[in-house]
Amino acid sequence: MNEKIVIVIPVFNRVEDTLACLKNLSSQTYQNFEIVICDDNSSDNTYKQVSERYPNVYLTKGNGDLWWTGGTNQAIKFGLENIENIDYILTLNNDVKIEETFIESLLKTARKNPYSLVCATSLTMEKQPRIFFGGCEKLDWKTAKYKMHFNPGTIYNPEIHRGVYESDYLIGRGLLIPIDAIKNVGMFNFEKLPQYFSDSDYSLRAKRNGYKLLVDFQSKVYTTPNEVTEEFEQYNSLTKKLFNRRSPQHLKSRFNFARLNCPKILFPTFFLADLLRIIYSHFIYKNNFKRGSI
C-alpha cells in the first residue's frame, strides 16, 4: 500500500519556522505526500522564500484574515482541486518539530484502524519533554472537566507513554484525516470557530459520524508554547482574554464550540462552568504572580 497524503499547513509570517518544518518533512521515512501551504498574506516574504527553496510545494495565498481555520480549509480545497488520488489529509502547524517516522507511524495506525482519525502526541520542546496533548479519556459535558489520559505537563517516558489511545476529541497539530471523512464531515468551521477549537469541533463532528478518534504515541510532534497564547495566558487582562479573538479564552469561540457540540440540556451548565474556570484560573495566576511563586 502506498497511500497519497496531502499535508496542509496554514502560515502567517514566521518564515524560518516554515522552512524548518519543510526540512523536517523532506527527511520523512514515508515520502508519498504532497504539501500545500496557505500563506495568509505574510509580510516576511514567506511565499517567495518557500517557492524558491521548495519549488515542489504547492502554495496558495490568503487575504490576511483567514486565521488557522480558514487557512487550513483553503489549503485542503486547493489540494482537492489540484492533486489526484488523495487518500488522507494531514493537518500540521509550521512551528513544530517531527521525527523521521512521524508520518509512517500515523499511517500505520490508520491502516490498522479504518474509519478513524489519528492524531499525533504533542510534546514540549524541552530536554525532558512533557506531554502537551496525549488524548482525552472523558470530556464531561456537565461539569466542563477534561479527564486526560496523561495530565498535561507530565514528563514524557517512552516506557510508559506508548501505544494508541482512543480520545473524546483531537487537536489539529498532526491530525491524519481519511479523505472520505472530508467528504462526509465537511470542512473545518471557519464561520463559528476561525482560530481556536475548530480542530476539536471537527473531531467531535467526525465522531458523531461514526469515526473513531485515536492518539498515537509513536507519532510525536514537538512544540513550544505559542507566544501569542502565552501572552494571553500570563499577562493580559481578563477582558482581553475573553474578548480578543487571538486569545484561547475567547468567549465567543468557547460559546460557539459548546453550542455546536454540547448536548442542549447541558449547555448552560457546561458554558457557565467553563467560564468560571477561566475566571478562577486568571485570578489564581495573577495572585501567584504577585506573590512571586511563578
C-alpha positions in Angstrom: 0.0 0.0 0.0 1.3 3.4 -0.9 -1.4 5.9 0.1 -1.2 9.5 -1.1 -1.2 12.1 1.7 -1.7 15.8 1.3 -0.2 17.8 4.2 -1.9 21.2 4.7 -0.1 23.9 6.6 -1.6 27.4 7.3 1.1 30.0 7.9 1.3 33.7 8.7 4.9 35.1 9.0 7.5 33.1 10.9 9.1 32.0 7.6 12.0 30.4 9.4 9.6 28.1 11.2 8.0 27.2 7.9 11.4 26.4 6.3 12.4 24.3 9.2 9.2 22.4 9.1 9.6 21.7 5.4 13.2 20.5 6.0 11.8 18.1 8.6 9.2 16.8 6.2 11.9 16.2 3.5 13.6 13.6 5.7 10.5 11.5 6.5 10.8 7.7 6.0 7.4 7.8 4.2 7.5 10.1 1.2 4.3 9.6 -0.8 2.9 13.0 0.1 2.3 16.5 -1.3 2.5 19.7 0.7 0.1 22.6 0.4 0.9 25.8 2.3 -1.7 28.6 2.7 0.3 31.8 3.2 -2.2 34.2 4.7 -0.6 37.4 3.3 2.6 37.2 5.3 4.8 40.3 5.4 8.1 38.4 5.7 8.4 37.0 2.1 7.2 33.6 3.1 5.6 33.0 -0.3 8.7 33.9 -2.2 11.2 32.1 0.0 9.2 28.9 0.1 8.6 28.9 -3.7 12.3 29.5 -4.3 13.7 26.9 -1.9 10.9 24.3 -2.2 9.5 24.5 -5.8 7.6 21.2 -5.4 5.5 22.6 -2.5 2.1 23.9 -3.6 1.3 27.5 -2.4 -2.0 29.3 -2.1 -2.4 32.8 -0.7 -4.9 34.3 1.7 -6.2 37.8 2.2 -4.7 38.2 5.7 -7.9 37.3 7.6 -8.1 33.5 7.3 -6.7 32.6 10.7 -5.9 28.9 11.4 -9.3 27.5 10.3 -9.6 29.5 7.0 -6.0 28.8 6.1 -6.4 25.1 6.7 -9.7 25.0 4.7 -8.2 26.9 1.8 -5.2 24.5 1.7 -7.5 21.5 1.7 -9.7 22.9 -1.0 -6.6 23.7 -3.1 -5.4 20.1 -2.6 -8.7 18.6 -3.6 -8.8 20.7 -6.8 -5.2 20.2 -7.9 -4.0 16.8 -6.6 -5.3 13.5 -7.7 -5.9 10.2 -5.9 -5.7 11.6 -2.3 -6.2 9.1 0.5 -5.5 11.3 3.5 -5.3 14.9 4.6 -2.8 15.7 7.3 -3.1 19.0 9.1 0.1 20.4 10.6 1.4 23.6 12.2 4.6 25.2 10.9 6.1 25.7 14.4 6.6 22.1 15.3 9.5 19.6 15.0 8.8 16.0 14.0 10.8 12.7 14.0 11.6 10.9 10.7 9.0 8.2 11.4 6.2 10.8 12.1 4.1 10.1 9.0 4.9 6.4 8.8 3.6 5.8 12.3 0.4 7.8 11.8 -0.3 5.9 8.6 0.5 2.5 10.3 -2.1 3.2 13.0 -4.6 4.5 10.4 -4.2 1.3 8.4 -4.9 -0.8 11.4 -7.9 1.3 12.3 -10.0 2.1 9.3 -12.7 4.7 9.6 -10.6 6.6 12.2 -8.9 10.0 12.6 -5.4 9.6 14.0 -3.7 12.4 16.0 0.0 12.6 16.9 1.0 13.1 20.5 2.1 16.6 21.3 5.2 17.1 23.5 7.0 20.2 24.6 10.3 21.0 23.0 12.5 20.6 26.1 15.5 18.4 27.1 13.0 16.4 29.1 9.8 16.7 27.0 6.5 17.0 28.7 3.1 15.9 27.5 1.2 18.7 25.9 -1.7 16.6 24.5 -2.0 12.8 24.8 -5.7 12.3 24.4 -8.8 12.9 26.5 -10.3 9.9 28.3 -13.5 11.8 29.0 -14.9 15.2 28.3 -17.6 15.7 30.9 -20.3 18.0 29.3 -22.0 18.5 32.6 -19.0 19.9 34.5 -16.8 21.1 31.6 -14.0 18.9 33.0 -11.5 17.2 30.8 -10.1 13.9 32.1 -6.9 13.4 30.2 -5.2 10.0 29.7 -2.0 11.7 30.9 -2.0 15.1 32.6 -0.5 17.9 30.6 2.9 18.7 32.0 3.7 15.1 32.8 7.3 14.2 31.9 7.3 12.0 28.8 8.5 8.5 29.4 8.7 6.2 26.3 8.4 3.1 28.5 5.0 4.3 29.9 3.6 6.6 27.3 3.3 4.4 24.2 0.6 2.7 22.2 -2.7 4.0 20.8 -5.4 5.6 22.9 -9.0 6.4 22.0 -9.8 10.0 22.7 -13.0 12.0 23.2 -11.6 14.8 20.9 -8.5 15.5 18.9 -6.4 18.5 18.0 -5.1 19.6 14.6 -1.3 19.6 15.4 -0.6 16.5 13.4 -4.1 15.1 12.5 -4.5 12.4 9.8 -7.9 12.5 8.3 -9.1 9.9 5.7 -10.4 11.6 2.6 -13.8 10.1 3.0 -14.2 12.0 6.3 -13.6 15.2 4.4 -16.4 14.2 2.0 -18.7 13.0 4.8 -18.0 15.5 7.6 -17.0 18.6 5.5 -14.5 21.3 6.2 -13.5 23.0 9.5 -16.0 25.5 10.8 -14.5 28.9 9.8 -17.7 30.9 10.4 -18.1 29.9 14.0 -14.5 29.0 15.0 -12.0 30.9 13.0 -9.0 30.3 15.2 -9.4 28.1 18.3 -11.5 24.9 18.8 -12.2 24.2 15.1 -9.9 21.2 15.2 -11.6 19.8 18.3 -15.0 20.6 16.9 -14.1 18.8 13.6 -13.1 15.7 15.5 -16.3 15.7 17.5 -18.3 16.0 14.3 -16.4 13.1 12.9 -17.1 11.1 16.0 -20.8 11.7 15.6 -20.5 10.5 12.0 -19.1 7.2 13.2 -15.3 7.8 13.1 -13.1 6.6 15.9 -10.7 9.2 17.4 -7.2 7.9 18.2 -4.0 9.4 19.6 -0.8 7.6 18.5 2.1 7.9 21.0 4.6 6.6 18.4 4.0 9.6 16.3 5.1 12.8 18.1 5.2 16.5 17.4 7.4 18.7 19.5 6.1 22.2 20.1 6.9 25.3 22.0 4.2 27.5 23.7 2.8 29.9 21.2 4.0 33.4 22.0 0.6 34.9 21.5 -1.1 32.2 23.6 1.4 32.7 26.4 0.9 36.4 26.3 -2.9 36.0 26.8 -2.4 33.3 29.5 0.1 35.3 31.6 -0.1 39.0 31.1 -3.3 40.3 29.6 -6.4 41.5 31.5 -9.4 39.2 31.8 -11.3 41.4 29.4 -8.7 40.9 26.7 -8.6 37.2 27.4 -12.3 36.9 27.0 -13.0 39.3 24.0 -9.9 39.2 21.8 -10.1 36.6 19.0 -6.4 35.8 19.3 -6.9 34.5 22.8 -7.5 30.8 23.6 -10.1 32.0 26.2 -12.0 34.0 23.6 -15.6 33.9 24.9 -17.4 33.8 21.6 -15.3 30.9 20.3 -15.8 28.9 23.5 -19.6 29.7 23.4 -19.8 28.5 19.8 -17.8 25.4 20.5 -20.1 24.5 23.3 -23.2 25.4 21.3 -22.1 23.2 18.4 -21.2 20.1 20.5 -22.6 20.1 23.9 -26.0 18.3 24.5 -28.6 21.0 24.6 -29.8 20.2 28.0 -26.3 20.5 29.5 -25.2 23.6 27.5 -25.9 26.2 30.2 -24.1 24.2 32.9 -21.2 23.5 30.6 -20.7 27.0 29.5 -21.0 28.5 32.9 -18.6 26.0 34.4 -16.1 26.7 31.6 -16.4 30.4 32.1 -16.0 30.2 35.9 -12.9 28.1 35.5 -11.3 30.7 33.2 -12.0 33.5 35.7 -10.8 31.4 38.6 -7.6 30.4 36.8 -6.9 34.0 35.8 -7.1 35.4 39.3 -5.2 32.4 40.8 -2.4 33.0 38.3 -2.3 36.8 39.0 -2.2 36.2 42.7 0.6 33.7 42.5 2.5 36.0 40.2 2.3 38.9 42.6 3.5 36.6 45.5 6.5 35.6 43.3 5.6 31.9 43.1 5.6 31.9 39.3 
